[in-house]
């Protein structure tokens, strides 16, 4: 198994999330950046002692085919979007994800700024989100976020690809979504009702008993079990709060790493399309998904020896290059997803 990128590290007080699309003709410059990232991180981190600066780099499905030839992760696909009877989770553009973590915001910002400079003329930052630690790992709804994250060997098995795809062992599949919260409506709920929405107590962070936990609570809906063994299937969340007082925008940046995208998919289907016992996750009545993108996070050594470049447009019979220079294989800017998922 390749050495994983630092997705298993504890949450940091500061984080920056950059989602990037690759410009037409920018593939070579992006490959150069991917090869240089470890050195750039070391240079910035060395100048800020104690920052524990790290970066996790992930690549989208369409971008993978533009950047590399040869094999690809077995389950890599684009984020489909989820459209339930009441709530939606859109699919939005994204070829690259840079998850920058640090103990101090200056180191994270310096590395993010350097990445932006290296991408000039080759890539476009379509989303930049600055995350921060909020009290005792709480989100802006006031509840502790990530309590049920697996630890130790369980975290590795939940988050990292293993022998099922040996060429990409040590990698991970990651989904990111931005959720904005209606804090006015949320704060109008009495705390006991808030606890029923989440499925945990607000102050102590204890899970409610089965008798007191509603079927449409966030905890109940996001509990996924293996149909054969009955064991709970886990993902590794690295969620961070974000917000802007000026814009009146307050939310949670949802980021979930998993050994198989099917686990995250099952959770999102249950949240937006419902279960046998709930029409949807009730937290969606207060939190709205505004982005959605999926990537693969290769092992760290992948970037030390990148696969050969993909063929240039027009070199392969499988790519139809139109007169305006666009390609029919879905490269570059991804459209808003329109896939409707049937209830599972």
KEKOLBA-63946 format. One record per residue: x, y, z of N, C-alpha, C in turn; residue in one letter. Coordinates in steps of 0.2 Angstrom, whole numbers, padded with zeros to 4 digits, always signed. Each point is the difference from the previous one (the first is absolute). Layout:
// KEKOLBA-63946
XYZXYZXYZA...
***
This chain:
// KEKOLBA-63946
+0004-0006+0000-0004+0006+0000+0004+0006+0000X-0001+0005-0004+0003+0006+0000-0001+0004+0006X+0005+0005+0002-0001+0004+0005-0005+0005-0001X-0005+0000+0004-0006+0004-0001+0002+0008+0001X-0004+0004-0003+0001+0007+0002-0003+0001+0007X+0001+0006+0003-0002+0001+0007-0007+0001+0001X-0004-0005-0002-0007+0001+0001-0002-0003+0007X+0004-0004+0003-0001-0003+0006+0002+0004+0006X+0003+0006-0002+0003+0004+0006-0006+0003+0003X+0001+0002+0007-0006+0004+0003-0001+0006-0003X-0006+0003+0001-0003+0006-0003+0005+0006+0003X+0001+0004-0004+0004+0006+0001-0005+0006+0002X+0003+0005+0003-0004+0006+0002-0002+0004-0007X+0005+0000-0005-0001+0004-0006+0000-0005-0006X-0004+0002-0005+0000-0004-0006-0002+0004-0006X+0002-0001-0006-0002+0003-0006-0002-0005-0005X-0005+0000-0003-0003-0004-0005+0000+0003-0007X+0004-0002-0004+0000+0003-0007-0003-0005-0005X-0005+0002-0004-0002-0005-0005+0001+0004-0007X+0003-0004-0004+0003+0003-0006-0002-0003-0006X-0001+0003-0006-0001-0003-0006+0006+0002-0004X+0001-0005-0005+0006+0000-0004-0002+0004-0006X+0004+0005-0002-0001+0004-0006+0002-0004-0006X-0003+0001-0006+0002-0003-0006+0007+0001-0001X+0004-0005-0001+0007+0000-0002+0004+0001+0007X-0003+0000+0006+0004+0000+0006+0002-0006+0003X+0000-0006-0004+0001-0006+0003+0008+0000+0002X+0004+0002-0004+0007-0001+0001+0002+0004+0007X-0002+0006+0000+0001+0005+0006-0003-0004+0006X-0005-0003+0000-0003-0003+0006+0004-0006+0002X+0002-0004-0005+0005-0005+0002+0006+0002+0003X+0003+0006-0002+0006+0002+0003-0002+0002+0007X-0006+0003+0001-0002+0002+0007+0000-0006+0005X-0004-0005-0003+0000-0006+0004+0006-0003+0002X+0005+0000-0004+0007-0002+0001+0003+0004+0005X-0001+0007+0000+0003+0004+0005-0003+0001+0007X-0006-0002+0001-0004+0002+0006+0004-0002+0006X+0003-0006+0000+0003-0002+0007+0006+0005+0001X+0004+0002-0005+0005+0005+0001-0003+0007+0002X-0005+0002-0003-0003+0006+0002-0003+0000+0007X-0003-0006+0002-0002+0000+0007+0006+0000+0005X+0005-0003-0001+0006+0000+0004+0003+0007+0001X+0000+0003-0006+0003+0007+0000-0004+0005+0005X-0007-0001-0001-0004+0005+0004+0000-0002+0007X-0001-0007+0001+0000-0002+0007+0006+0001+0004X+0006+0000-0003+0007+0001+0003+0000+0007+0003X-0003+0005-0004+0000+0007+0002-0005+0001+0006X-0004-0004+0002-0005+0001+0005+0000-0006+0005X+0005+0000+0004+0001-0005+0005-0006-0001+0004X-0002-0007+0001-0006-0001+0004-0006+0000-0003X+0000+0001-0007-0006+0001-0004-0003-0007-0002X+0004-0005+0000-0002-0007-0002-0004+0000-0006X+0003+0004-0005-0004+0001-0006+0000-0006-0004X-0005-0002-0003-0001-0006-0004-0005+0002-0006X+0000-0004-0005-0005+0000-0006-0002-0006-0002X-0006-0001-0002-0003-0006-0003-0002+0002-0007X+0002-0003-0005-0002+0001-0007-0004-0005-0003X-0005+0002-0003-0005-0005-0003-0001+0002-0007X-0002-0005-0004-0001+0001-0008-0007-0003-0002X-0004+0004-0004-0006-0002-0002+0000-0005-0006X-0006-0003-0001+0000-0005-0006+0002+0003-0006X-0003+0005-0003+0001+0003-0006+0008+0002-0001X+0002+0003+0006+0007+0003+0000+0005-0006+0000X-0002-0006+0003+0005-0005+0000+0001-0002-0008X-0005-0001-0004+0001-0002-0007+0004+0006-0004X-0001+0006+0002+0004+0005-0003+0007+0000+0002X+0002-0002+0006+0007+0001+0002+0004-0007-0001X-0003-0005+0001+0004-0007+0000-0003-0005-0005X+0005-0004-0003-0002-0005-0004+0000-0007+0005X-0002-0005-0003+0000-0006+0004-0006-0001+0004X+0001-0004+0005-0005-0002+0005-0002+0006+0004X-0006-0001+0003-0003+0005+0005-0003-0004+0005X-0002+0004+0006-0003-0003+0006-0007-0004-0002X-0001-0006+0002-0005-0004-0002-0007+0004+0001X-0001+0003+0005-0007+0003+0002+0000+0008-0001X+0005+0003-0004+0000+0007-0001-0006+0002-0004X-0004+0005+0002-0005+0002-0004-0002+0007+0002X-0004+0003-0004-0002+0007+0002-0006+0000+0005X+0000+0005+0004-0006+0001+0004-0006+0000-0003X-0005-0004+0001-0006+0000-0004-0005+0005+0001X+0000+0003+0006-0006+0004+0002-0005-0004+0003X-0004+0002+0005-0006-0004+0003-0006+0005+0001X-0005-0002-0003-0006+0004-0001-0006-0004+0003X-0002+0002+0007-0005-0003+0003-0007+0004-0001X-0005-0002+0003-0006+0003+0000-0001+0007+0003X+0005+0002+0004+0000+0006+0004+0007+0004-0001X+0005-0004+0000+0007+0003+0001+0004-0003-0006X+0005+0004-0002+0005-0001-0005+0007+0001+0002X+0004-0005-0003+0008+0001+0001+0002+0001-0007X+0002+0006-0003+0002+0001-0006+0007-0003-0001X+0002-0002-0007+0007-0001-0002+0003+0006-0003X+0006+0002+0002+0003+0006-0002+0007-0001-0003X+0002+0005-0004+0007-0001-0003+0006-0002+0005X+0004-0004-0002+0006-0001+0004+0005-0005-0003X+0006+0002-0002+0005-0005-0002+0005-0002+0005X+0002+0004+0005+0005-0001+0005-0003+0003+0006X+0002-0003+0006-0001+0002+0006+0006+0000+0004X+0001+0006+0003+0006+0001+0005-0003+0001+0007X+0002-0004+0004-0003+0000+0007+0007+0002+0004X+0000+0006+0002+0006+0003+0004-0001+0000+0007X+0004-0003+0004-0001+0000+0008+0006+0003+0003X-0002+0004+0006+0006+0003+0003-0003+0002+0007X+0005+0000+0005-0001+0003+0006-0001+0007+0000X+0003+0004-0005-0001+0007+0000-0002+0002-0007X-0004+0005+0000-0003+0002-0007+0005+0003-0005X+0005+0003+0003+0005+0003-0005+0003-0005-0005X+0002-0006+0003+0004-0005-0004-0005-0003-0005X-0007-0001+0002-0004-0003-0005-0002+0005-0005X+0000+0007+0001-0002+0005-0005+0006+0000-0004X+0006+0000+0002+0006+0001-0004+0000-0006-0005X-0001-0006+0002+0000-0005-0005-0005+0000-0005X-0006+0002+0002-0006+0001-0004+0002+0005-0005X+0003+0006+0002+0001+0005-0005+0006-0002-0005X+0004-0004+0002+0006-0003-0004-0003-0004-0005X-0005-0004+0002-0004-0005-0005-0003+0004-0005X-0004+0006+0002-0003+0004-0004+0004+0003-0006X+0006+0002+0003+0005+0003-0005+0003-0005-0005X+0001-0006+0002+0002-0005-0004-0005-0002-0006X-0006+0001+0002-0006-0002-0004-0002+0005-0005X+0003+0006+0000-0002+0006-0004+0001-0002-0008X-0005+0000-0003-0001-0002-0007-0001-0007-0001X+0000-0004+0005-0001-0007-0001-0006-0003+0004X-0002+0004+0005-0006-0003+0004-0003+0006+0003X-0007-0001+0001-0004+0005+0003-0003-0002+0007X+0001+0004+0005-0002-0002+0007-0008+0002+0000X-0004-0006+0000-0007+0002+0000-0003+0000+0006X+0003-0002+0006-0002+0000+0006+0006+0001+0005X+0000+0004+0005+0005+0001+0005-0004+0001+0006X+0001-0005+0005-0004+0000+0006+0006+0000+0006X-0001+0005+0005+0005+0000+0005-0004-0003+0006X+0002-0006+0003-0003-0003+0006+0004+0002+0006X-0003-0001+0006+0003+0002+0006-0003-0005+0005X+0004+0000+0006-0003-0004+0005-0004+0004+0004X-0006-0003+0002-0005+0004+0004-0002-0003+0007X+0003+0003+0005-0001-0003+0007+0002-0007+0000X-0003-0005+0003+0002-0007+0001-0002-0004-0006X+0003+0002-0006-0001-0004-0006-0008+0000-0002X-0003+0006+0001-0007+0001-0001-0001+0003-0007X-0006-0001-0003-0002+0004-0006-0003+0006+0002X-0003+0004-0005-0003+0006+0002-0007-0001+0002X-0003-0006+0000-0006-0002+0003+0001-0001+0008X+0006+0000+0002+0001-0001+0007+0002-0007+0002X+0000-0005-0004+0001-0007+0002+0007-0002-0002X+0002-0005+0004+0007-0003-0002-0001-0004-0006X+0005+0001-0005+0000-0003-0006+0006-0005-0001X-0002-0006-0002+0005-0005-0001+0001-0005+0006X-0004+0000+0004+0001-0004+0006+0001-0008-0002X-0004-0002-0005+0000-0007-0001+0005-0002-0006X+0005+0005-0001+0006-0002-0004+0003-0006+0002X+0002-0005-0004+0004-0006+0002+0007+0003+0002X+0003-0004+0004+0007+0001+0002+0005-0006-0001X+0006+0001-0001+0005-0005+0000-0001-0005-0006X+0000-0006+0001+0000-0005-0006-0007+0001-0003X-0005+0002+0004-0007+0000-0003+0000+0006-0005X+0003+0006+0002+0001+0005-0005+0003-0001-0006X+0005-0004+0000+0004-0002-0006-0005-0005-0004X-0003-0004+0003-0004-0005-0005-0006+0004-0002X-0003+0005+0003-0005+0004-0002+0002+0005-0006X+0006+0003+0001+0001+0005-0005+0005-0002-0005X+0004-0005+0000+0005-0002-0005-0002-0006-0004X+0002+0001-0006-0001-0006-0005+0005-0005+0002X-0002-0006-0001+0005-0006+0002+0001-0004-0006X+0000-0007+0001+0002-0005-0005-0005+0000-0005X-0006+0003+0001-0005-0001-0005+0002+0004-0007X+0004+0005+0001+0003+0003-0006+0007+0002+0001X+0004-0005+0000+0007+0000+0002+0004+0006-0003X-0001+0001-0006+0004+0006-0003-0001+0006+0003X-0006+0001+0003-0001+0007+0004-0002-0001+0007X+0003-0006+0003+0000-0001+0007+0003+0006+0004X-0003+0002+0005+0002+0006+0004-0003+0006-0002X-0004+0000-0005-0004+0006-0002-0006+0000+0003X-0004+0005-0002-0007+0001+0003-0005+0004-0004X-0006-0002+0000-0005+0004-0004-0003+0006+0005X+0000+0006-0003-0003+0005+0004-0005+0004-0003X-0005+0002+0004-0006+0004-0002+0000+0006+0004X-0001+0006-0003+0000+0006+0003-0007+0004-0002X-0003+0003+0005-0006+0004-0001+0000+0006+0005X-0002+0005-0002-0001+0006+0004-0007+0000+0002X-0002+0001+0007-0006+0000+0002-0001+0007+0004X-0005+0004-0002-0001+0006+0004-0006-0001+0004X+0000+0003+0006-0005-0001+0005-0004+0006+0001X-0007-0001+0001-0005+0005+0002+0000+0001+0007X+0005+0004+0003+0001+0000+0007-0006+0003+0004X-0004+0005-0004-0006+0003+0003-0005-0005+0002X-0001-0005-0005-0005-0005+0001+0002-0005+0005X+0007-0001+0000+0003-0005+0004-0001+0002+0008X+0002+0006+0001+0000+0003+0006-0007+0001+0003X-0005+0000-0004-0007+0000+0002-0002-0006+0003X+0003-0006-0001-0002-0006+0003+0003-0001+0007X-0004-0002+0004+0002-0002+0007+0006-0005+0000X+0004+0000+0004+0006-0004+0000-0002-0008+0000X-0005-0002+0004-0002-0007-0001-0002-0002-0007X-0003+0005-0003-0002-0002-0007+0006+0000-0005X+0005+0005+0001+0006-0001-0003+0003-0007+0001X+0000-0002+0006+0003-0006+0001-0003-0006-0004X-0007+0000+0000-0003-0005-0004+0001+0001-0008X+0002+0006-0002+0002+0000-0007+0007-0003-0001X+0004+0001+0004+0007-0003+0000+0000-0007+0002X-0003-0002+0005+0000-0006+0003+0006-0001+0006X+0002+0006+0002+0005+0000+0006-0002+0006+0004X+0003-0001+0007-0001+0006+0004+0004+0006-0002X-0002+0006+0001+0004+0006-0002+0006+0001+0004X-0001+0000+0007+0006+0002+0004+0005-0006+0001X-0003-0006+0002+0004-0005+0002+0003-0004-0006X-0004+0000-0006+0002-0004-0006-0001-0007+0001X-0006-0002+0003-0001-0007+0001-0006-0002-0005X+0001-0006-0003-0005-0002-0005-0007-0001+0004X-0005+0002-0003-0007-0002+0003-0001-0007+0000X-0004-0003+0004-0002-0007+0000-0004-0001-0006X-0001-0007-0002-0004-0001-0005-0007+0002+0001X-0002+0000+0006-0007+0001+0001-0001+0008-0001X+0005+0004+0001-0001+0007+0000+0003+0003-0007X+0003-0004-0004+0003+0003-0006-0004-0001-0006X-0003+0005-0003-0005-0001-0005+0004-0003-0006X-0004-0003-0004+0002-0004-0006+0003+0005-0006X-0002+0006+0001+0002+0005-0005+0006+0005+0003X+0002-0002+0006+0006+0004+0002+0006-0002-0004X+0005+0005+0001+0006+0000-0004+0004-0007+0001X+0000-0001+0007+0004-0006+0002-0003-0007-0003X-0007+0000+0001-0003-0006-0003+0000-0001-0007X-0001+0005-0004+0000+0000-0007+0007-0002-0003X+0006+0003+0004+0006-0001-0003+0004-0007+0003X-0004-0004+0003+0002-0006+0003-0001-0005-0006X+0005-0003-0003+0000-0004-0006+0003-0007+0002X-0003-0006-0001+0002-0006+0002+0001-0005-0006X+0005-0004+0001+0001-0005-0006-0006-0005+0000X-0003-0001-0006-0006-0004+0000+0002-0007+0002X+0006-0003-0001+0001-0007+0001+0003-0001+0007X+0004+0005+0003+0002-0001+0007-0003+0003+0005X-0004+0006-0002-0003+0004+0005+0005+0005+0003X+0006+0000-0001+0005+0004+0003-0001+0007-0003X+0001+0005+0004-0001+0007-0002+0006+0002-0005X-0001+0003-0005+0005+0003-0005+0001+0007+0002X+0007+0001+0000+0002+0007+0002+0004+0004-0006X+0000+0006+0001+0004+0005-0004+0004+0004+0005X+0005+0004-0003+0004+0004+0004-0002+0007-0001X-0003+0004+0004-0002+0007-0001+0005+0005+0002X+0002+0005-0003+0004+0005+0002-0003+0007-0001X-0007+0000+0002-0004+0006-0001+0003+0006+0004X-0001+0006-0003+0002+0006+0003-0006+0006+0000X-0001+0004+0005-0004+0005-0001+0003+0006-0004X-0004+0004-0004+0002+0006-0003-0006+0005+0000X+0002+0006-0001-0005+0005+0000+0002+0007-0002X-0005+0004-0001+0002+0007-0002-0006+0005+0003X+0002+0004+0005-0004+0004+0003-0003+0005-0005X+0004+0003-0004-0002+0005-0005-0005-0003-0005X+0001-0006-0002-0005-0004-0005-0006-0003+0004X+0001-0001+0006-0006-0003+0004+0000-0007-0002X+0006-0003-0001+0001-0007-0003+0003-0004+0006X-0003-0005+0002+0003-0004+0006-0001-0008-0002X+0005-0004+0000-0001-0007-0002+0005-0005+0002X+0000-0006-0002+0004-0005+0001+0003-0002-0007X+0007-0001+0000+0003-0003-0006+0000-0008+0002X-0004-0003-0004+0000-0008+0001+0005-0003-0005X+0005-0004+0003+0005-0003-0003+0001-0007+0003X-0002-0005-0005+0000-0007+0003+0005-0004-0005X+0004-0004+0004+0005-0004-0003-0002-0007+0001X+0000-0005-0005-0002-0007+0000+0003-0004-0004X+0001-0007+0002+0003-0005-0004-0004-0001-0006X-0006+0001+0000-0005-0001-0005-0005+0005-0001X-0001+0003-0005-0005+0006-0001-0007-0003+0001X-0001-0006+0000-0007-0003+0001-0002+0001+0007X+0004+0001+0005-0002+0001+0007-0003+0007+0000X+0004+0005-0002-0002+0007+0000-0007+0001-0004X+0000-0003-0006-0006+0000-0004-0006-0003+0004X+0001-0005+0003-0006-0003+0004-0002+0005+0005X+0004+0004+0003-0002+0005+0005-0003+0006-0003X+0002+0002-0006-0003+0006-0003-0007-0002-0003X+0000-0006-0002-0007-0003-0003-0005+0000+0006X+0002-0002+0006-0004+0000+0005-0002+0007+0003X+0005+0004+0000-0002+0007+0002-0005+0004-0005X+0001-0001-0006-0004+0004-0005-0006-0004-0003X+0001-0006-0001-0006-0004-0002-0004-0004+0005X+0003+0000+0006-0004-0003+0005+0002-0008+0001X-0003-0002+0006+0000-0007+0002-0007-0003+0000X+0000-0006+0002-0007-0003+0001-0003+0003+0006X+0003+0003+0004-0003+0003+0006+0000+0008+0000X+0003+0003-0005+0001+0008+0000+0000+0002-0007X-0003+0006-0001-0001+0002-0007+0007+0004-0002X+0004+0002+0005+0006+0003-0001+0003+0002+0007X+0007+0001+0000+0003+0002+0006-0002+0007+0002X-0003+0001+0006-0003+0006+0002+0005+0006+0001X+0006-0002+0000+0005+0006+0000+0000+0004-0006X-0003-0003-0005+0000+0003-0007-0006+0006+0000X-0004+0000+0005-0005+0005+0001+0003+0007+0002X+0007-0001+0002+0003+0006+0003+0007+0001-0004X+0002-0005-0003+0007+0000-0004-0001-0001-0007X+0003+0004-0004-0001-0001-0007+0006-0001-0004X+0001-0006-0004+0006-0001-0004+0000+0004-0006X+0006+0004+0000+0001+0004-0006+0005-0002-0005X+0004-0004+0002+0005-0003-0005+0001-0008+0002X+0003-0003-0005+0001-0007+0001+0005-0003-0006X+0005-0003+0002+0005-0002-0004+0004-0006+0003X+0002-0005-0004+0003-0006+0002+0007-0001-0003X+0005-0003+0003+0007+0000-0002+0003-0007+0002X+0006-0001-0002+0004-0006+0003+0006+0003+0002X+0002-0002+0006+0006+0002+0004+0005-0005-0001X+0005+0001-0004+0005-0006-0001+0005+0000+0006X+0003-0005+0001+0005-0001+0005+0006+0006-0001X+0004+0001+0005+0005+0005+0000+0005-0001-0006X+0002-0006+0000+0005-0002-0005-0002+0001-0008X-0007+0000-0001-0002+0001-0006+0003+0006-0004X+0001+0005+0004+0002+0007-0003+0007+0000-0001X+0004-0005+0003+0007+0000-0001+0002-0003-0007X-0005-0004-0003+0001-0003-0006-0006+0000-0004X-0002+0005-0003-0007+0001-0003+0000-0005-0006X-0006-0003-0001-0001-0004-0006+0001+0005-0007X+0001-0004-0005+0002+0004-0006-0006+0005-0002X+0001+0005-0003-0005+0005-0002-0005-0003-0005X-0006+0002+0001-0006-0002-0005+0002+0002-0007X-0003-0003-0005+0001+0002-0006-0003+0007-0001X+0003+0004-0005-0003+0006-0001-0006+0000-0004X-0005+0004+0001-0006+0000-0004+0001-0001-0007X-0004-0005-0003+0001-0001-0007+0004-0006-0002X+0005-0002+0005+0004-0006-0001-0003-0006+0001X-0006-0001+0003-0003-0006+0001-0006+0000-0004X-0002-0006-0003-0006+0000-0004-0006+0000+0005X+0001-0001+0006-0006+0000+0005-0002+0007+0002X+0004+0006-0002-0002+0006+0001-0002+0004-0006X-0006+0003+0000-0002+0004-0006+0001+0007+0002X+0005+0003-0004+0001+0007+0001-0004+0004-0005X-0004+0005+0003-0004+0004-0004+0003+0006-0003X-0003+0003-0005+0003+0006-0003+0002+0006+0005X-0004+0000+0005+0001+0005+0005+0005-0001+0005X+0003-0006+0000+0005-0002+0004-0002-0004+0006X-0007-0001+0001-0002-0003+0006+0000-0008-0001X+0000-0004+0005+0000-0007+0000-0006-0003+0002X-0002-0006-0003-0006-0003+0002+0001-0005+0006X+0006+0000+0003+0001-0005+0005-0001+0003+0007X-0003+0006+0001-0001+0003+0006+0005+0002+0004X+0006+0003-0003+0005+0003+0003-0001+0007+0002X+0004+0002+0005+0000+0007+0002-0006+0001+0004X-0004+0006-0002-0005+0002+0005-0006-0004+0000X-0002-0003+0006-0005-0005+0000-0007+0004+0001X-0005-0003-0003-0006+0004+0001-0004-0002+0006X-0005+0004+0002-0004-0002+0006-0004-0006-0001X+0001-0005+0005-0003-0007-0001-0007+0000+0000X-0003-0004-0004-0008-0001-0001-0002-0007+0002X+0005-0004+0002-0002-0007+0001-0005-0001+0006X-0005-0003-0001-0005-0001+0006+0001-0008+0002X+0001+0000+0007+0002-0007+0002-0007-0003+0003X-0001-0006-0002-0005-0004+0003+0001-0002+0007X-0005+0000+0004+0001-0002+0007+0002-0007+0001X+0005-0001+0004+0003-0006+0001-0003-0003+0006X
***
